[in-house]
Amino acid sequence: MLAKLPKLLAAGFLVFAIWHTESPAQEEAWERHYRAGEAAYRQRNYQEAVEQNRAALKAAERFGPEDPRLANTLIGLGASLQAQRKYAEAEPLFERAVAIHEKALGPDHPRVARSLSNLAGVYRDQGKYAEAEPLFKRALAIQENQQGPEHPAVARDLNNLAGLYQDQGRYAEAGPLYQRILTLRESRFGPEHPAVAESLHNLAANYQRQARYVEAEPLYERSLAIVEDTLGPDHPAAATVLSGLGELYSSQGRYADAEPLIRRSLEIREAAFGPRHPAVAENLNNLAVYHRVQGQYDEAEPLYERALAILEDALGPDHKAVASSLTNLAVLYADQGKYPKAERLHERALAIREKALPPQHPDLTVSLNNLAATRRAQGKYAEAEPLFERALQIKERELGPEHPDLVTSLNNVAAIYRSQHRFSEAEPLFKRALAIREQTLGPDHPDVADSLNKLAVVYGWMGRDSVGLPLLERALAIRENALGPDHLDVAESLTNLASAYRDQEKFADAEPLYQRALAIWEKTLPPDHPNVAVGLEKYALLLRETERTAEADKMEARAKEIRLKNAEERARRREE
């Protein structure tokens, strides 16, 4: 997950303005508790903030139902509860604050816009995107009409709306908003201000999500240069940009370029915050991902474990960040075939999310899908299928039938059908996933290539090679263009297409593709990685079919050696 650059401008989330009147004892009591709640919130002592704001609210209720101090106190208490993930308690407080401000100030006052943004924010945290969007839009319209399109509050509300779109995978809609914020900040602060660096980072992250890597890279680089020049090379904001740029390189398969950036980001945060800070855990996870995707499991595991320990200690065992960390470690275990261990961690992550989130929250689907995938890998299809289907139902209900976040669930349900040879049921789901990706991401996005591959594989199982072959050819072209010729995903496409050619006895077309895929894997992955064995075995099949038995024997022997080593390693890990 991409980290957000720390706020370099005062976001003004809370409305802590004091409305001065005469100061009898009850007003003095209110102001004392209110100020104490404000201080506790800023120090992230949220429980103390809740207690102080509750005391302030008790005093504020005596001022009358339309008093602005009452609205401010409701916002302070709501924000403190929201920070504790007590969304159901926070929501009615924000709703009441909006009503007070609207009645006291009129529907188009800038303070109403701030209250609307607060309410929309708690809706967003609960995954209530449909409820949040019109409020963010109304807040933005108020600020533009009342304060002008260049006002700082406009940039803040644009950022809120862009973040909402980003959460929903609506990257094409978020991008122009981030671009507008960048223009506003450059005009107001000049091109070298830290606030400009934040906007450059956000826009780069948006482009990265759309696989617009060539456009994202110079934005990250410019953001980093500004931060280093204005805040210093060891500032935590530099760590955030370095992390984003490292993830960009990893997405492109540029692992040698990514590693030093990820490590430097980790070093900066450890020096700035100490080795047990949650921000350090984020970097540890990023570094672990870097090792995991290259099959370097021994290097990845202690990093994931350390990240999990930090989060459990800092945030408590039931925090949603702990659930994400458990998921990361579980995925690593599954990659190594340690499915029972992975299953237990996914179950715990799901329990945390079910406790913390409403029953239809989209974030629940992460744990549902992962737990189901682990059970599917163990052949527990009857246990996996209802979890995949529940995840799909949640997303369809909360996000609508064409939302990009549906793709994962559609693919998962289709895959469980495919695993059971229910190809006629899998095909329409894969086709629907492909249509959504083409519509939301464009026809040349790498994720479209993923969908093309999945659909083509089903067609292959159904004996419809003539339908699947052009999909595989298109997938390869997309990946080569977007990711470069030596990316691991390109190797996958090369192998799939080569196998399709081999099935049609187009051996001359298939062989160079197998050779190229094997070369990519051998260059990028450890020599004993399972994918190398897959490449060797598939190429050996072609060699046998073209009567080159001696060459096939050598490749199969090497593949067998790799698989034996991996089996021994999995057995060792299961015993640990």
C-alpha positions in Angstrom: 0.0 0.0 0.0 1.3 3.5 -0.8 2.1 5.7 2.1 0.8 9.2 2.2 3.2 12.1 2.6 2.8 13.6 6.1 0.6 16.7 6.1 2.9 19.7 5.5 0.1 22.2 5.7 -2.4 22.6 8.6 -5.3 20.5 7.5 -7.6 22.0 10.1 -9.6 18.8 10.6 -11.1 20.0 13.9 -12.9 23.2 14.4 -11.4 24.5 17.6 -12.4 28.2 17.3 -13.6 29.7 20.6 -16.7 31.9 20.6 -16.1 34.4 23.4 -18.9 35.5 25.6 -19.1 36.2 29.2 -17.3 33.6 31.3 -19.3 32.2 34.2 -18.2 29.1 35.9 -19.8 26.7 33.4 -18.1 28.5 30.5 -14.7 28.3 32.3 -15.3 24.6 32.9 -16.2 24.0 29.3 -13.2 25.9 28.0 -10.8 24.1 30.4 -12.0 20.6 29.3 -12.2 21.7 25.6 -8.7 22.9 25.5 -7.5 19.8 27.4 -9.3 17.7 24.8 -7.6 19.6 22.0 -4.2 19.2 23.5 -4.7 15.4 24.1 -5.9 14.9 20.5 -2.8 16.7 19.1 -0.6 14.4 21.3 -2.6 11.4 20.0 -3.8 10.6 23.5 -7.2 9.8 22.1 -8.8 8.2 25.2 -7.9 11.3 27.2 -9.3 13.5 24.4 -12.5 11.5 24.5 -12.8 12.0 28.3 -12.1 15.7 28.2 -14.5 16.3 25.3 -17.2 14.4 27.1 -16.8 16.7 30.0 -16.8 19.7 27.7 -19.9 18.4 26.0 -21.7 18.1 29.3 -21.0 21.8 30.0 -21.8 22.9 26.4 -25.2 21.3 26.4 -26.2 24.0 28.9 -25.4 26.8 26.4 -28.4 25.9 24.2 -29.1 23.6 21.3 -27.8 26.0 18.6 -24.7 27.3 20.4 -21.5 27.1 18.2 -19.5 25.9 21.2 -21.8 22.9 21.3 -21.1 22.2 17.6 -17.3 22.6 18.2 -17.4 20.2 21.1 -19.4 17.6 19.2 -16.7 17.8 16.4 -13.9 17.4 19.0 -15.5 14.4 20.6 -16.4 12.9 17.2 -12.9 13.2 15.9 -11.5 11.6 19.1 -13.8 8.7 18.8 -13.1 8.4 15.1 -9.4 8.2 15.8 -10.2 5.2 18.0 -12.2 3.6 15.2 -15.5 4.1 17.1 -17.2 5.2 13.9 -20.8 4.3 15.0 -20.4 6.7 18.0 -18.7 9.4 16.1 -21.2 9.6 13.2 -24.2 11.0 15.0 -22.0 13.6 16.7 -20.8 14.9 13.3 -24.4 14.8 12.0 -25.6 16.9 14.9 -22.7 19.4 14.4 -23.7 19.8 10.7 -27.3 20.5 11.7 -26.3 23.1 14.3 -24.0 24.9 11.9 -26.5 24.9 9.1 -29.2 26.4 11.3 -27.0 29.0 12.9 -24.9 30.0 9.9 -26.9 29.1 6.9 -26.3 26.2 4.4 -23.5 27.9 2.5 -21.2 29.0 5.2 -17.6 27.9 5.1 -17.9 26.5 8.6 -20.7 24.3 7.3 -18.3 23.0 4.7 -15.8 22.0 7.4 -18.6 20.1 9.3 -19.7 18.4 6.1 -16.1 17.3 5.4 -15.8 15.9 9.0 -19.0 13.9 8.5 -18.0 12.7 5.1 -14.7 11.6 6.6 -16.3 9.2 9.1 -18.5 7.8 6.3 -15.4 7.2 4.2 -13.7 5.4 7.1 -16.7 3.1 7.3 -16.6 2.4 3.6 -19.8 4.4 3.1 -18.5 5.9 -0.1 -21.9 6.7 -1.6 -22.8 8.7 1.5 -19.4 10.5 1.7 -19.1 11.6 -1.9 -22.0 14.1 -2.1 -20.9 15.7 1.2 -17.3 16.1 0.0 -18.6 17.6 -3.2 -21.0 20.0 -1.4 -18.2 21.1 0.9 -16.0 21.8 -2.1 -18.7 23.8 -3.8 -19.3 25.9 -0.7 -15.6 26.8 -0.4 -15.3 27.6 -4.1 -18.4 29.8 -4.1 -17.7 31.6 -0.8 -13.9 31.9 -0.8 -12.9 31.6 -4.4 -11.3 28.7 -6.4 -7.8 29.7 -5.2 -8.4 29.5 -1.5 -6.4 27.0 0.6 -9.6 25.4 1.8 -10.4 24.5 -1.8 -7.2 22.5 -2.0 -8.0 20.7 1.2 -11.5 19.7 0.0 -10.1 18.7 -3.4 -7.7 16.5 -1.5 -10.5 14.9 0.4 -12.5 14.1 -2.7 -9.5 12.8 -4.6 -8.6 10.5 -1.6 -12.2 9.1 -1.7 -11.9 8.4 -5.4 -8.5 6.8 -4.8 -9.9 4.5 -2.1 -12.5 3.3 -4.5 -10.0 2.7 -7.3 -11.4 5.6 -9.3 -7.9 6.7 -10.3 -8.9 8.4 -13.5 -11.2 10.7 -11.6 -8.8 11.3 -8.7 -5.9 12.2 -11.0 -7.3 15.6 -12.4 -8.1 16.6 -8.8 -4.6 15.9 -7.6 -3.3 17.8 -10.7 -5.5 20.8 -9.8 -4.2 20.8 -6.2 -0.7 20.8 -7.5 -1.4 23.8 -9.7 -3.0 25.7 -6.8 -0.1 25.0 -4.4 2.5 25.9 -7.0 0.7 29.2 -7.6 0.4 30.0 -3.9 3.7 28.8 -2.6 6.0 28.6 -5.6 7.5 25.5 -7.2 9.8 24.5 -4.4 7.5 24.4 -1.3 7.0 21.2 0.8 3.3 21.4 0.1 4.1 21.2 -3.6 6.2 18.1 -2.8 3.2 16.5 -1.1 1.0 17.1 -4.2 3.7 15.8 -6.5 3.8 12.6 -4.4 0.1 12.2 -4.4 -0.2 12.7 -8.2 2.8 10.3 -8.7 1.0 7.6 -6.5 -2.1 8.1 -8.6 -0.3 7.6 -11.8 1.5 4.5 -10.4 -1.9 2.9 -9.6 -2.8 3.4 -13.3 0.5 1.9 -14.4 1.5 5.3 -15.8 5.1 4.6 -14.6 6.9 6.9 -17.0 4.8 9.8 -15.9 5.0 8.9 -12.2 8.8 8.6 -11.9 9.7 12.3 -12.6 7.0 13.4 -10.1 8.5 11.3 -7.4 12.0 12.5 -8.2 10.9 16.2 -8.1 9.0 15.6 -4.9 12.1 14.0 -3.3 14.4 16.9 -4.5 12.1 19.5 -2.9 11.8 17.6 0.4 15.6 17.1 0.6 16.3 20.8 -0.3 13.7 22.3 2.1 13.4 19.8 4.9 16.7 17.9 4.7 17.6 14.5 3.3 16.8 12.8 6.6 13.4 14.2 7.2 10.5 11.7 7.5 8.8 13.2 4.5 11.8 12.1 2.5 11.3 8.6 3.7 7.7 8.6 2.4 8.7 9.7 -1.1 11.6 7.2 -1.2 9.2 4.5 -0.2 6.8 5.5 -3.0 9.6 5.6 -5.6 11.0 2.3 -4.4 7.5 0.7 -4.9 7.3 2.2 -8.3 10.6 0.5 -9.3 9.5 -2.8 -7.8 6.2 -2.6 -9.8 8.4 -2.3 -12.9 10.6 -5.2 -11.8 13.6 -2.8 -11.3 14.5 -4.5 -8.0 18.1 -3.4 -8.0 17.0 0.2 -8.2 14.2 -0.3 -5.6 16.2 -1.9 -2.8 18.5 1.1 -1.8 15.5 3.4 -1.7 13.5 1.1 0.4 16.4 0.6 2.8 17.2 4.3 3.0 13.5 5.1 3.8 13.7 2.5 6.6 16.9 4.0 8.0 15.4 7.5 8.0 12.3 6.4 9.9 14.2 4.4 12.4 16.5 7.4 13.2 13.5 9.8 13.3 11.0 7.7 15.2 12.9 4.9 16.8 12.9 1.2 15.9 9.5 0.4 17.4 7.4 3.1 15.6 4.5 2.0 13.4 6.0 4.0 10.5 9.0 1.7 10.7 6.7 -1.3 10.4 5.4 0.1 7.1 9.0 0.2 5.7 9.7 -3.3 7.0 6.7 -4.6 5.2 7.8 -2.8 2.0 11.3 -4.4 2.3 9.7 -7.8 3.0 7.6 -7.5 -0.2 10.7 -6.7 -2.2 12.3 -10.0 -1.0 9.1 -12.1 -1.3 8.4 -11.3 -4.9 11.9 -12.5 -5.7 11.4 -15.7 -3.8 13.8 -14.6 -1.0 11.6 -16.0 1.7 14.2 -16.3 4.4 15.0 -12.6 4.1 11.3 -11.6 4.0 10.0 -13.6 7.0 11.9 -11.9 9.8 11.0 -8.5 8.4 7.2 -9.3 8.3 7.5 -10.8 11.9 9.2 -7.7 13.2 6.6 -5.4 11.5 3.8 -7.4 13.1 5.5 -7.2 16.6 5.9 -3.5 16.3 2.2 -2.9 15.4 0.9 -5.2 18.0 3.0 -3.5 20.7 2.2 0.1 19.5 -1.4 -0.2 18.4 -2.8 -3.3 20.3 -3.6 -6.7 19.0 -7.0 -5.8 17.5 -6.0 -2.8 15.4 -6.8 -2.9 11.6 -3.1 -2.3 10.8 -2.3 -5.5 12.7 -4.8 -7.3 10.5 -2.9 -6.0 7.4 0.4 -7.2 8.9 -1.0 -10.6 9.7 -2.2 -10.9 6.1 1.2 -10.0 4.8 2.9 -12.7 6.9 0.2 -15.2 6.0 0.7 -14.6 2.2 4.4 -15.3 2.7 3.5 -18.6 4.5 1.2 -19.6 1.7 3.9 -18.9 -0.9 6.0 -21.4 0.9 3.3 -24.0 1.1 2.8 -23.5 4.9 -1.0 -23.4 4.5 -2.1 -24.3 8.0 0.0 -21.4 9.5 -1.3 -19.1 6.8 -4.9 -20.1 7.4 -4.6 -19.3 11.1 -3.3 -15.9 10.5 -6.0 -15.1 7.9 -8.6 -16.2 10.4 -7.2 -13.9 13.0 -7.1 -11.0 10.5 -10.7 -11.6 9.5 -11.8 -11.7 13.2 -10.1 -8.3 13.8 -11.7 -6.7 10.8 -15.1 -8.1 11.6 -14.9 -6.7 15.1 -13.7 -3.3 14.0 -15.8 -2.7 10.9 -19.4 -2.8 9.9 -20.6 -6.1 8.5 -20.7 -4.9 4.9 -17.5 -2.9 4.9 -15.4 -3.4 1.7 -12.2 -4.0 3.7 -13.7 -7.2 5.1 -13.3 -8.7 1.6 -9.5 -8.6 1.9 -9.6 -11.2 4.7 -12.4 -13.1 3.2 -10.6 -13.5 -0.1 -7.3 -14.4 1.5 -8.7 -17.0 3.8 -10.7 -18.5 0.9 -7.6 -18.6 -1.3 -5.6 -20.4 1.4 -8.4 -23.0 1.8 -8.6 -23.4 -2.0 -4.9 -24.1 -2.2 -5.5 -26.9 0.3 -8.3 -28.3 -1.9 -11.0 -27.2 0.6 -13.3 -25.9 -2.1 -16.5 -26.3 -0.2 -15.1 -24.1 2.6 -13.5 -21.6 0.2 -16.4 -21.0 -2.2 -18.8 -19.3 0.3 -16.1 -17.0 1.5 -15.3 -15.9 -2.1 -19.0 -15.5 -2.8 -19.6 -13.5 0.4 -16.8 -11.1 -0.5 -18.3 -10.6 -4.0 -21.7 -9.9 -2.5 -20.3 -7.3 -0.1 -18.6 -5.5 -2.9 -21.5 -5.5 -5.3 -23.8 -4.2 -2.6 -21.5 -1.5 -1.4 -19.8 -0.4 -4.6 -22.2 -1.3 -7.4 -21.9 -3.8 -10.3 -19.2 -2.0 -12.3 -16.8 -0.9 -9.6 -13.1 -1.7 -10.2 -12.7 -3.3 -6.8 -15.1 -6.0 -7.9 -12.5 -7.5 -10.1 -10.6 -9.3 -7.4 -13.8 -11.0 -6.1 -15.0 -11.9 -9.6 -11.6 -13.4 -10.4 -11.6 -15.3 -7.1 -15.1 -16.8 -7.6 -14.2 -17.7 -11.2 -11.0 -19.3 -10.1 -12.8 -21.6 -7.6 -15.1 -22.6 -10.3 -12.2 -23.2 -12.7 -10.5 -25.4 -10.0 -13.5 -27.6 -10.0 -13.6 -27.7 -13.8 -16.8 -25.6 -13.8 -15.6 -23.7 -16.8 -18.9 -22.5 -18.2 -19.5 -20.8 -14.8 -16.0 -19.3 -14.6 -16.1 -17.8 -18.1 -18.7 -15.0 -17.7 -17.1 -13.9 -14.4 -13.7 -13.6 -16.0 -15.2 -11.7 -19.0 -17.0 -9.4 -16.6 -13.8 -8.7 -14.7 -12.0 -7.9 -18.1 -14.8 -5.5 -19.1 -14.6 -3.6 -15.8 -10.8 -3.3 -16.1 -10.9 -2.1 -19.7 -13.6 0.5 -18.8 -11.9 1.8 -15.7 -8.2 1.4 -16.5 -8.1 1.6 -20.2 -7.3 -1.1 -22.8 -3.5 -1.0 -22.2 -3.2 -1.4 -18.5 -1.2 -4.3 -17.1 -4.2 -5.4 -15.1 -6.1 -5.8 -18.4 -3.4 -8.2 -19.5 -3.9 -10.2 -16.3 -7.6 -10.6 -17.1 -6.9 -11.5 -20.7 -4.6 -14.3 -19.5 -7.1 -15.6 -17.0 -9.8 -15.7 -19.6 -7.5 -17.3 -22.2 -6.6 -20.1 -19.8 -10.3 -21.0 -19.4 -10.7 -21.1 -23.1 -7.8 -23.4 -23.3 -9.4 -25.8 -20.9 -12.6 -25.6 -22.9 -10.8 -26.5 -26.1 -11.4 -23.1 -27.6 -7.8 -22.3 -28.4 -8.7 -20.2 -31.4 -10.5 -17.8 -29.1 -7.9 -17.8 -26.4 -4.8 -17.3 -28.6 -5.4 -13.7 -29.6 -6.1 -12.8 -26.0 -2.7 -14.2 -25.0 -1.0 -12.3 -27.8 -2.6 -9.0 -26.7 -1.7 -9.7 -23.1 1.9 -10.1 -24.0 2.0 -6.9 -26.0 0.4 -4.9 -23.2 2.9 -6.2 -20.6 5.9 -5.6 -22.8 4.8 -2.1 -23.5 3.9 -1.2 -19.9 6.4 -3.1 -17.9 9.4 -3.6 -20.2 10.7 -6.7 -21.9 12.3 -8.3 -18.8 9.5 -8.1 -16.2 8.4 -11.3 -14.5 4.8 -10.7 -15.7 6.2 -10.7 -19.2 7.8 -14.1 -18.6 4.3 -15.4 -17.5 2.7 -14.1 -20.7 5.5 -15.6 -22.8 5.0 -19.0 -21.2 1.2 -18.9 -21.6 1.5 -17.9 -25.3 4.2 -20.5 -26.0 2.1 -23.2 -24.5 -0.8 -22.2 -26.6 1.4 -22.3 -29.7 2.7 -25.7 -28.7 -0.8 -27.1 -28.2 -1.4 -26.1 -31.8 1.9 -27.7 -32.8 3.4 -24.3 -33.8 6.7 -25.4 -32.4 8.8 -22.8 -34.2 6.7 -20.0 -32.8 6.6 -21.5 -29.3 10.3 -22.2 -28.8 11.8 -18.7 -28.7 9.1 -17.7 -26.3 9.9 -20.5 -23.9 13.6 -19.6 -24.2 13.0 -15.9 -23.5 10.7 -16.6 -20.5 13.3 -19.0 -19.0 16.0 -16.3 -19.5 13.9 -13.7 -17.6 13.3 -16.1 -14.7 16.9 -17.1 -14.4 18.1 -13.5 -14.6 15.6 -12.2 -12.0 14.9 -15.0 -9.6 17.1 -17.2 -7.4 18.4 -20.3 -9.3 16.2 -22.7 -7.3 12.9 -20.7 -7.6 9.9 -22.8 -8.5 9.2 -20.7 -11.6 12.5 -21.7 -13.1 11.5 -25.3 -12.7 8.2 -24.5 -14.4 10.0 -22.9 -17.3 12.4 -25.9 -17.7 9.5 -28.4 -17.6 7.4 -26.6 -20.2 10.4 -26.2 -22.5 11.2 -29.8 -22.1 7.8 -30.8 -23.3 8.4 -29.0 -26.5 11.8 -30.6 -26.9 10.3 -34.1 -26.5 7.6 -33.3 -29.0 10.3 -32.2 -31.5 12.3 -35.4 -30.8 15.2 -33.7 -28.9 15.2 -36.2 -26.1 18.7 -35.6 -24.8 18.1 -31.9 -24.3 14.7 -32.6 -22.7 16.3 -35.1 -20.3 18.8 -32.4 -19.1 16.1 -29.8 -18.5 13.8 -32.2 -16.7 16.7 -33.4 -14.5 17.5 -29.8 -13.5 13.8 -29.1 -12.9 13.5 -32.2 -10.7 16.5 -31.1 -8.7 15.0 -27.7 -8.1 11.7 -29.2 -7.0 13.4 -31.6 -4.6 15.2 -28.7 -3.0 12.0 -26.8 -2.7 10.2 -29.8 -1.2 12.9 -30.3 1.3 12.8 -26.6 2.2 9.0 -26.6 2.6 9.3 -29.7 4.8 11.9 -27.9 6.9 9.7 -24.8 7.2 6.6 -26.9 8.2 8.6 -28.4 11.1 9.7 -25.0 12.4 
